[in-house]
Amino acid sequence: MNEPEHITKTLEMTLKELNEKNSSIQSEPKLPICKICYTKEATISCDPGWQYGRDYCDECHQDQRAKRIIEREIPLKYIDIESDHSRTFPGLKDRNIFLTGKSGTGKTVFACSLAKTHVGDGRSLKFISFPAFIMELQSSFKKDDKNPFEIAEEIAKFSGVLVIDDLGAEKMTDFVKQIIYFIINEREQRCLTTIITSNFSLAQLDEHIDSRISSRIAGMCKVIQLSGRDRRLKPNPPQNALDE
């Protein structure tokens, strides 16, 4: 056998052995990669029809979940705004909070900033503008599908973080007072995380609404008084600007 034929024969034998070895080895399936970051292993099943049955890594899944909750619950105006009060009052994440102060002092922005930190930690969230919520309850009297007290009960017993915005801005009928007391009392008794904003102080709530309500808020919440000018009002322009 001359040298070229010998080399060819050797190559053929080597390739045959490699093929036999490869065929005997079962290749392990590739791990799915997160469809968002493309760097970590996907561990969360979000789309059963996807090739590997998993889409996101834990971190990206949590980020997507938080984003959906924030976009659904927090008013659009406050989604991308962070409160400067968060630096003034640190360490509030694990507390029930009652934010009081005049209009425009940043109560709702602060409440939403606190709520977003809870969502980022995996908590559920419900945001209600209390005057609008009362209107919803009142309109439900005309409908047959749901009792207003059932709606109030769902809010009162919501296991996640509840933001009650603008408490006391509605007309104080006996019905409204009853709903406020029911919700506040349920959340206090069940030790459920609650963030409340109001133009009323606790003393004003005591005087204008119900001392039982102000007492429960005082017992369950850290009270924070916000002050300052109305941030919704633009400052007067300098005099030279008026002259131009």
C-alpha positions as protocol buffer text, in pm:
chain_id: "A"
residue {
  index: 1
  type: MET
  ca { x: 0 y: 0 z: 0 }
}
residue {
  index: 2
  type: ASN
  ca { x: 152 y: 329 z: -104 }
}
residue {
  index: 3
  type: GLU
  ca { x: 156 y: 630 z: 128 }
}
residue {
  index: 4
  type: PRO
  ca { x: -153 y: 821 z: -8 }
}
residue {
  index: 5
  type: GLU
  ca { x: -365 y: 506 z: 16 }
}
residue {
  index: 6
  type: HIS
  ca { x: -239 y: 445 z: 372 }
}
residue {
  index: 7
  type: ILE
  ca { x: -330 y: 802 z: 478 }
}
residue {
  index: 8
  type: THR
  ca { x: -675 y: 771 z: 321 }
}
residue {
  index: 9
  type: LYS
  ca { x: -740 y: 440 z: 497 }
}
residue {
  index: 10
  type: THR
  ca { x: -631 y: 582 z: 831 }
}
residue {
  index: 11
  type: LEU
  ca { x: -860 y: 882 z: 791 }
}
residue {
  index: 12
  type: GLU
  ca { x: -1154 y: 661 z: 704 }
}
residue {
  index: 13
  type: MET
  ca { x: -1098 y: 443 z: 1011 }
}
residue {
  index: 14
  type: THR
  ca { x: -1063 y: 746 z: 1237 }
}
residue {
  index: 15
  type: LEU
  ca { x: -1384 y: 901 z: 1104 }
}
residue {
  index: 16
  type: LYS
  ca { x: -1567 y: 570 z: 1146 }
}
residue {
  index: 17
  type: GLU
  ca { x: -1456 y: 542 z: 1509 }
}
residue {
  index: 18
  type: LEU
  ca { x: -1561 y: 899 z: 1579 }
}
residue {
  index: 19
  type: ASN
  ca { x: -1903 y: 841 z: 1424 }
}
residue {
  index: 20
  type: GLU
  ca { x: -1951 y: 526 z: 1630 }
}
residue {
  index: 21
  type: LYS
  ca { x: -1857 y: 711 z: 1949 }
}
residue {
  index: 22
  type: ASN
  ca { x: -2084 y: 1005 z: 1868 }
}
residue {
  index: 23
  type: SER
  ca { x: -2379 y: 782 z: 1796 }
}
residue {
  index: 24
  type: SER
  ca { x: -2338 y: 608 z: 2132 }
}
residue {
  index: 25
  type: ILE
  ca { x: -2338 y: 935 z: 2327 }
}
residue {
  index: 26
  type: GLN
  ca { x: -2678 y: 1086 z: 2397 }
}
residue {
  index: 27
  type: SER
  ca { x: -2653 y: 1460 z: 2362 }
}
residue {
  index: 28
  type: GLU
  ca { x: -2795 y: 1652 z: 2656 }
}
residue {
  index: 29
  type: PRO
  ca { x: -3072 y: 1902 z: 2574 }
}
residue {
  index: 30
  type: LYS
  ca { x: -2966 y: 2264 z: 2571 }
}
residue {
  index: 31
  type: LEU
  ca { x: -3089 y: 2475 z: 2859 }
}
residue {
  index: 32
  type: PRO
  ca { x: -3336 y: 2744 z: 2755 }
}
residue {
  index: 33
  type: ILE
  ca { x: -3209 y: 3101 z: 2778 }
}
residue {
  index: 34
  type: CYS
  ca { x: -3413 y: 3394 z: 2910 }
}
residue {
  index: 35
  type: LYS
  ca { x: -3589 y: 3569 z: 2622 }
}
residue {
  index: 36
  type: ILE
  ca { x: -3532 y: 3911 z: 2781 }
}
residue {
  index: 37
  type: CYS
  ca { x: -3174 y: 3928 z: 2909 }
}
residue {
  index: 38
  type: TYR
  ca { x: -3037 y: 3641 z: 2693 }
}
residue {
  index: 39
  type: THR
  ca { x: -2773 y: 3572 z: 2958 }
}
residue {
  index: 40
  type: LYS
  ca { x: -2938 y: 3361 z: 3230 }
}
residue {
  index: 41
  type: GLU
  ca { x: -3115 y: 3027 z: 3230 }
}
residue {
  index: 42
  type: ALA
  ca { x: -3491 y: 3054 z: 3181 }
}
residue {
  index: 43
  type: THR
  ca { x: -3673 y: 2903 z: 3477 }
}
residue {
  index: 44
  type: ILE
  ca { x: -4025 y: 3051 z: 3456 }
}
residue {
  index: 45
  type: SER
  ca { x: -4287 y: 2903 z: 3224 }
}
residue {
  index: 46
  type: CYS
  ca { x: -4483 y: 3184 z: 3062 }
}
residue {
  index: 47
  type: ASP
  ca { x: -4575 y: 3042 z: 2722 }
}
residue {
  index: 48
  type: PRO
  ca { x: -4657 y: 2668 z: 2710 }
}
residue {
  index: 49
  type: GLY
  ca { x: -4619 y: 2674 z: 2333 }
}
residue {
  index: 50
  type: TRP
  ca { x: -4260 y: 2787 z: 2340 }
}
residue {
  index: 51
  type: GLN
  ca { x: -4002 y: 2531 z: 2235 }
}
residue {
  index: 52
  type: TYR
  ca { x: -3865 y: 2457 z: 2580 }
}
residue {
  index: 53
  type: GLY
  ca { x: -4173 y: 2560 z: 2779 }
}
residue {
  index: 54
  type: ARG
  ca { x: -3985 y: 2838 z: 2963 }
}
residue {
  index: 55
  type: ASP
  ca { x: -3934 y: 3204 z: 2880 }
}
residue {
  index: 56
  type: TYR
  ca { x: -3776 y: 3412 z: 3155 }
}
residue {
  index: 57
  type: CYS
  ca { x: -3518 y: 3390 z: 3427 }
}
residue {
  index: 58
  type: ASP
  ca { x: -3638 y: 3461 z: 3781 }
}
residue {
  index: 59
  type: GLU
  ca { x: -3510 y: 3818 z: 3783 }
}
residue {
  index: 60
  type: CYS
  ca { x: -3659 y: 3921 z: 3449 }
}
residue {
  index: 61
  type: HIS
  ca { x: -3988 y: 3749 z: 3532 }
}
residue {
  index: 62
  type: GLN
  ca { x: -4012 y: 3951 z: 3854 }
}
residue {
  index: 63
  type: ASP
  ca { x: -3932 y: 4273 z: 3665 }
}
residue {
  index: 64
  type: GLN
  ca { x: -4203 y: 4199 z: 3407 }
}
residue {
  index: 65
  type: ARG
  ca { x: -4456 y: 4115 z: 3678 }
}
residue {
  index: 66
  type: ALA
  ca { x: -4382 y: 4436 z: 3867 }
}
residue {
  index: 67
  type: LYS
  ca { x: -4410 y: 4640 z: 3548 }
}
residue {
  index: 68
  type: ARG
  ca { x: -4753 y: 4493 z: 3468 }
}
residue {
  index: 69
  type: ILE
  ca { x: -4885 y: 4559 z: 3820 }
}
residue {
  index: 70
  type: ILE
  ca { x: -4754 y: 4916 z: 3825 }
}
residue {
  index: 71
  type: GLU
  ca { x: -4900 y: 4997 z: 3483 }
}
residue {
  index: 72
  type: ARG
  ca { x: -5236 y: 4848 z: 3581 }
}
residue {
  index: 73
  type: GLU
  ca { x: -5274 y: 5000 z: 3929 }
}
residue {
  index: 74
  type: ILE
  ca { x: -5080 y: 5325 z: 3953 }
}
residue {
  index: 75
  type: PRO
  ca { x: -5221 y: 5629 z: 3768 }
}
residue {
  index: 76
  type: LEU
  ca { x: -5024 y: 5707 z: 3453 }
}
residue {
  index: 77
  type: LYS
  ca { x: -4914 y: 6046 z: 3588 }
}
residue {
  index: 78
  type: TYR
  ca { x: -4719 y: 5883 z: 3873 }
}
residue {
  index: 79
  type: ILE
  ca { x: -4568 y: 5575 z: 3707 }
}
residue {
  index: 80
  type: ASP
  ca { x: -4232 y: 5732 z: 3619 }
}
residue {
  index: 81
  type: ILE
  ca { x: -4214 y: 5988 z: 3901 }
}
residue {
  index: 82
  type: GLU
  ca { x: -4020 y: 5921 z: 4221 }
}
residue {
  index: 83
  type: SER
  ca { x: -4086 y: 6127 z: 4532 }
}
residue {
  index: 84
  type: ASP
  ca { x: -3811 y: 6335 z: 4688 }
}
residue {
  index: 85
  type: HIS
  ca { x: -3982 y: 6266 z: 5023 }
}
residue {
  index: 86
  type: SER
  ca { x: -3842 y: 5912 z: 5003 }
}
residue {
  index: 87
  type: ARG
  ca { x: -3500 y: 6052 z: 5100 }
}
residue {
  index: 88
  type: THR
  ca { x: -3646 y: 6255 z: 5386 }
}
residue {
  index: 89
  type: PHE
  ca { x: -3841 y: 5963 z: 5531 }
}
residue {
  index: 90
  type: PRO
  ca { x: -3640 y: 5641 z: 5477 }
}
residue {
  index: 91
  type: GLY
  ca { x: -3724 y: 5298 z: 5615 }
}
residue {
  index: 92
  type: LEU
  ca { x: -4101 y: 5307 z: 5559 }
}
residue {
  index: 93
  type: LYS
  ca { x: -4139 y: 5000 z: 5339 }
}
residue {
  index: 94
  type: ASP
  ca { x: -4261 y: 4770 z: 5615 }
}
residue {
  index: 95
  type: ARG
  ca { x: -4496 y: 5023 z: 5778 }
}
residue {
  index: 96
  type: ASN
  ca { x: -4856 y: 5129 z: 5733 }
}
residue {
  index: 97
  type: ILE
  ca { x: -4844 y: 5497 z: 5641 }
}
residue {
  index: 98
  type: PHE
  ca { x: -5086 y: 5788 z: 5679 }
}
residue {
  index: 99
  type: LEU
  ca { x: -4973 y: 6085 z: 5468 }
}
residue {
  index: 100
  type: THR
  ca { x: -5143 y: 6412 z: 5550 }
}
residue {
  index: 101
  type: GLY
  ca { x: -5094 y: 6770 z: 5434 }
}
residue {
  index: 102
  type: LYS
  ca { x: -5238 y: 7042 z: 5217 }
}
residue {
  index: 103
  type: SER
  ca { x: -5308 y: 6994 z: 4846 }
}
residue {
  index: 104
  type: GLY
  ca { x: -5001 y: 6974 z: 4626 }
}
residue {
  index: 105
  type: THR
  ca { x: -4748 y: 6872 z: 4893 }
}
residue {
  index: 106
  type: GLY
  ca { x: -4667 y: 6545 z: 4713 }
}
residue {
  index: 107
  type: LYS
  ca { x: -4874 y: 6297 z: 4911 }
}
residue {
  index: 108
  type: THR
  ca { x: -4991 y: 6087 z: 4615 }
}
residue {
  index: 109
  type: VAL
  ca { x: -4647 y: 6085 z: 4450 }
}
residue {
  index: 110
  type: PHE
  ca { x: -4494 y: 5970 z: 4778 }
}
residue {
  index: 111
  type: ALA
  ca { x: -4760 y: 5701 z: 4825 }
}
residue {
  index: 112
  type: CYS
  ca { x: -4700 y: 5569 z: 4474 }
}
residue {
  index: 113
  type: SER
  ca { x: -4323 y: 5565 z: 4526 }
}
residue {
  index: 114
  type: LEU
  ca { x: -4370 y: 5359 z: 4841 }
}
residue {
  index: 115
  type: ALA
  ca { x: -4613 y: 5128 z: 4661 }
}
residue {
  index: 116
  type: LYS
  ca { x: -4365 y: 5065 z: 4379 }
}
residue {
  index: 117
  type: THR
  ca { x: -4101 y: 4947 z: 4626 }
}
residue {
  index: 118
  type: HIS
  ca { x: -4350 y: 4690 z: 4758 }
}
residue {
  index: 119
  type: VAL
  ca { x: -4428 y: 4571 z: 4405 }
}
residue {
  index: 120
  type: GLY
  ca { x: -4057 y: 4542 z: 4333 }
}
residue {
  index: 121
  type: ASP
  ca { x: -4034 y: 4302 z: 4628 }
}
residue {
  index: 122
  type: GLY
  ca { x: -4303 y: 4078 z: 4481 }
}
residue {
  index: 123
  type: ARG
  ca { x: -4609 y: 4219 z: 4660 }
}
residue {
  index: 124
  type: SER
  ca { x: -4950 y: 4267 z: 4498 }
}
residue {
  index: 125
  type: LEU
  ca { x: -5096 y: 4617 z: 4481 }
}
residue {
  index: 126
  type: LYS
  ca { x: -5434 y: 4787 z: 4469 }
}
residue {
  index: 127
  type: PHE
  ca { x: -5465 y: 5164 z: 4424 }
}
residue {
  index: 128
  type: ILE
  ca { x: -5798 y: 5339 z: 4479 }
}
residue {
  index: 129
  type: SER
  ca { x: -5886 y: 5705 z: 4457 }
}
residue {
  index: 130
  type: PHE
  ca { x: -6135 y: 5710 z: 4743 }
}
residue {
  index: 131
  type: PRO
  ca { x: -6382 y: 5964 z: 4595 }
}
residue {
  index: 132
  type: ALA
  ca { x: -6394 y: 5761 z: 4269 }
}
residue {
  index: 133
  type: PHE
  ca { x: -6429 y: 5440 z: 4469 }
}
residue {
  index: 134
  type: ILE
  ca { x: -6731 y: 5581 z: 4655 }
}
residue {
  index: 135
  type: MET
  ca { x: -6889 y: 5680 z: 4323 }
}
residue {
  index: 136
  type: GLU
  ca { x: -6835 y: 5324 z: 4200 }
}
residue {
  index: 137
  type: LEU
  ca { x: -7008 y: 5185 z: 4508 }
}
residue {
  index: 138
  type: GLN
  ca { x: -7300 y: 5424 z: 4472 }
}
residue {
  index: 139
  type: SER
  ca { x: -7346 y: 5340 z: 4103 }
}
residue {
  index: 140
  type: SER
  ca { x: -7345 y: 4969 z: 4184 }
}
residue {
  index: 141
  type: PHE
  ca { x: -7679 y: 5014 z: 4364 }
}
residue {
  index: 142
  type: LYS
  ca { x: -7832 y: 5044 z: 4017 }
}
residue {
  index: 143
  type: LYS
  ca { x: -7676 y: 4720 z: 3895 }
}
residue {
  index: 144
  type: ASP
  ca { x: -7774 y: 4365 z: 3971 }
}
residue {
  index: 145
  type: ASP
  ca { x: -7438 y: 4195 z: 3922 }
}
residue {
  index: 146
  type: LYS
  ca { x: -7262 y: 4308 z: 4241 }
}
residue {
  index: 147
  type: ASN
  ca { x: -7356 y: 4440 z: 4582 }
}
residue {
  index: 148
  type: PRO
  ca { x: -7164 y: 4756 z: 4688 }
}
residue {
  index: 149
  type: PHE
  ca { x: -7071 y: 4594 z: 5018 }
}
residue {
  index: 150
  type: GLU
  ca { x: -6919 y: 4300 z: 4832 }
}
residue {
  index: 151
  type: ILE
  ca { x: -6700 y: 4545 z: 4638 }
}
residue {
  index: 152
  type: ALA
  ca { x: -6598 y: 4715 z: 4963 }
}
residue {
  index: 153
  type: GLU
  ca { x: -6524 y: 4376 z: 5120 }
}
residue {
  index: 154
  type: GLU
  ca { x: -6291 y: 4281 z: 4834 }
}
residue {
  index: 155
  type: ILE
  ca { x: -6094 y: 4601 z: 4891 }
}
residue {
  index: 156
  type: ALA
  ca { x: -6096 y: 4570 z: 5270 }
}
residue {
  index: 157
  type: LYS
  ca { x: -5966 y: 4212 z: 5265 }
}
residue {
  index: 158
  type: PHE
  ca { x: -5719 y: 4255 z: 4976 }
}
residue {
  index: 159
  type: SER
  ca { x: -5408 y: 4073 z: 5095 }
}
residue {
  index: 160
  type: GLY
  ca { x: -5156 y: 4288 z: 4911 }
}
residue {
  index: 161
  type: VAL
  ca { x: -5064 y: 4655 z: 4958 }
}
residue {
  index: 162
  type: LEU
  ca { x: -5366 y: 4889 z: 4944 }
}
residue {
  index: 163
  type: VAL
  ca { x: -5320 y: 5258 z: 4861 }
}
residue {
  index: 164
  type: ILE
  ca { x: -5621 y: 5470 z: 4964 }
}
residue {
  index: 165
  type: ASP
  ca { x: -5572 y: 5808 z: 4799 }
}
residue {
  index: 166
  type: ASP
  ca { x: -5753 y: 6128 z: 4901 }
}
residue {
  index: 167
  type: LEU
  ca { x: -5949 y: 5995 z: 5196 }
}
residue {
  index: 168
  type: GLY
  ca { x: -6205 y: 6250 z: 5315 }
}
residue {
  index: 169
  type: ALA
  ca { x: -6245 y: 6436 z: 4985 }
}
residue {
  index: 170
  type: GLU
  ca { x: -6588 y: 6281 z: 4927 }
}
residue {
  index: 171
  type: LYS
  ca { x: -6918 y: 6407 z: 5070 }
}
residue {
  index: 172
  type: MET
  ca { x: -6953 y: 6262 z: 5420 }
}
residue {
  index: 173
  type: THR
  ca { x: -7283 y: 6077 z: 5422 }
}
residue {
  index: 174
  type: ASP
  ca { x: -7361 y: 5801 z: 5671 }
}
residue {
  index: 175
  type: PHE
  ca { x: -7301 y: 5549 z: 5392 }
}
residue {
  index: 176
  type: VAL
  ca { x: -6953 y: 5690 z: 5321 }
}
residue {
  index: 177
  type: LYS
  ca { x: -6862 y: 5691 z: 5691 }
}
residue {
  index: 178
  type: GLN
  ca { x: -6976 y: 5330 z: 5720 }
}
residue {
  index: 179
  type: ILE
  ca { x: -6762 y: 5224 z: 5422 }
}
residue {
  index: 180
  type: ILE
  ca { x: -6453 y: 5406 z: 5553 }
}
residue {
  index: 181
  type: TYR
  ca { x: -6489 y: 5252 z: 5897 }
}
residue {
  index: 182
  type: PHE
  ca { x: -6544 y: 4903 z: 5753 }
}
residue {
  index: 183
  type: ILE
  ca { x: -6234 y: 4916 z: 5529 }
}
residue {
  index: 184
  type: ILE
  ca { x: -6001 y: 5071 z: 5789 }
}
residue {
  index: 185
  type: ASN
  ca { x: -6121 y: 4840 z: 6065 }
}
residue {
  index: 186
  type: GLU
  ca { x: -6080 y: 4526 z: 5851 }
}
residue {
  index: 187
  type: ARG
  ca { x: -5728 y: 4618 z: 5747 }
}
residue {
  index: 188
  type: GLU
  ca { x: -5626 y: 4700 z: 6103 }
}
residue {
  index: 189
  type: GLN
  ca { x: -5771 y: 4374 z: 6238 }
}
residue {
  index: 190
  type: ARG
  ca { x: -5608 y: 4166 z: 5964 }
}
residue {
  index: 191
  type: CYS
  ca { x: -5270 y: 4350 z: 5984 }
}
residue {
  index: 192
  type: LEU
  ca { x: -5278 y: 4428 z: 5612 }
}
residue {
  index: 193
  type: THR
  ca { x: -5035 y: 4678 z: 5458 }
}
residue {
  index: 194
  type: THR
  ca { x: -5212 y: 5008 z: 5393 }
}
residue {
  index: 195
  type: ILE
  ca { x: -5096 y: 5349 z: 5267 }
}
residue {
  index: 196
  type: ILE
  ca { x: -5343 y: 5637 z: 5309 }
}
residue {
  index: 197
  type: THR
  ca { x: -5330 y: 5995 z: 5185 }
}
residue {
  index: 198
  type: SER
  ca { x: -5560 y: 6272 z: 5302 }
}
residue {
  index: 199
  type: ASN
  ca { x: -5581 y: 6650 z: 5318 }
}
residue {
  index: 200
  type: PHE
  ca { x: -5728 y: 6597 z: 5665 }
}
residue {
  index: 201
  type: SER
  ca { x: -5517 y: 6555 z: 5976 }
}
residue {
  index: 202
  type: LEU
  ca { x: -5613 y: 6291 z: 6230 }
}
residue {
  index: 203
  type: ALA
  ca { x: -5775 y: 6562 z: 6443 }
}
residue {
  index: 204
  type: GLN
  ca { x: -5984 y: 6673 z: 6145 }
}
residue {
  index: 205
  type: LEU
  ca { x: -6082 y: 6314 z: 6067 }
}
residue {
  index: 206
  type: ASP
  ca { x: -6188 y: 6280 z: 6429 }
}
residue {
  index: 207
  type: GLU
  ca { x: -6400 y: 6594 z: 6406 }
}
residue {
  index: 208
  type: HIS
  ca { x: -6550 y: 6560 z: 6057 }
}
residue {
  index: 209
  type: ILE
  ca { x: -6580 y: 6185 z: 6005 }
}
residue {
  index: 210
  type: ASP
  ca { x: -6557 y: 5947 z: 6303 }
}
residue {
  index: 211
  type: SER
  ca { x: -6332 y: 5922 z: 6606 }
}
residue {
  index: 212
  type: ARG
  ca { x: -6323 y: 5543 z: 6565 }
}
residue {
  index: 213
  type: ILE
  ca { x: -6167 y: 5586 z: 6220 }
}
residue {
  index: 214
  type: SER
  ca { x: -5902 y: 5836 z: 6332 }
}
residue {
  index: 215
  type: SER
  ca { x: -5821 y: 5615 z: 6631 }
}
residue {
  index: 216
  type: ARG
  ca { x: -5764 y: 5307 z: 6415 }
}
residue {
  index: 217
  type: ILE
  ca { x: -5551 y: 5499 z: 6166 }
}
residue {
  index: 218
  type: ALA
  ca { x: -5340 y: 5637 z: 6452 }
}
residue {
  index: 219
  type: GLY
  ca { x: -5295 y: 5288 z: 6592 }
}
residue {
  index: 220
  type: MET
  ca { x: -5205 y: 5112 z: 6268 }
}
residue {
  index: 221
  type: CYS
  ca { x: -5011 y: 5381 z: 6076 }
}
residue {
  index: 222
  type: LYS
  ca { x: -4702 y: 5592 z: 6101 }
}
residue {
  index: 223
  type: VAL
  ca { x: -4836 y: 5945 z: 6054 }
}
residue {
  index: 224
  type: ILE
  ca { x: -4633 y: 6174 z: 5827 }
}
residue {
  index: 225
  type: GLN
  ca { x: -4720 y: 6541 z: 5788 }
}
residue {
  index: 226
  type: LEU
  ca { x: -4606 y: 6688 z: 5455 }
}
residue {
  index: 227
  type: SER
  ca { x: -4576 y: 7063 z: 5418 }
}
residue {
  index: 228
  type: GLY
  ca { x: -4462 y: 7321 z: 5167 }
}
residue {
  index: 229
  type: ARG
  ca { x: -4606 y: 7510 z: 4875 }
}
residue {
  index: 230
  type: ASP
  ca { x: -4851 y: 7361 z: 4628 }
}
residue {
  index: 231
  type: ARG
  ca { x: -4624 y: 7183 z: 4379 }
}
residue {
  index: 232
  type: ARG
  ca { x: -4896 y: 7186 z: 4113 }
}
residue {
  index: 233
  type: LEU
  ca { x: -4882 y: 7565 z: 4093 }
}
residue {
  index: 234
  type: LYS
  ca { x: -4605 y: 7709 z: 3879 }
}
residue {
  index: 235
  type: PRO
  ca { x: -4392 y: 7973 z: 4053 }
}
residue {
  index: 236
  type: ASN
  ca { x: -4431 y: 8328 z: 3934 }
}
residue {
  index: 237
  type: PRO
  ca { x: -4183 y: 8412 z: 3655 }
}
residue {
  index: 238
  type: PRO
  ca { x: -3913 y: 8670 z: 3728 }
}
residue {
  index: 239
  type: GLN
  ca { x: -4008 y: 9031 z: 3667 }
}
residue {
  index: 240
  type: ASN
  ca { x: -3773 y: 9069 z: 3368 }
}
residue {
  index: 241
  type: ALA
  ca { x: -3951 y: 8777 z: 3199 }
}
residue {
  index: 242
  type: LEU
  ca { x: -4277 y: 8969 z: 3220 }
}
residue {
  index: 243
  type: ASP
  ca { x: -4116 y: 9271 z: 3061 }
}
residue {
  index: 244
  type: GLU
  ca { x: -3986 y: 9079 z: 2761 }
}
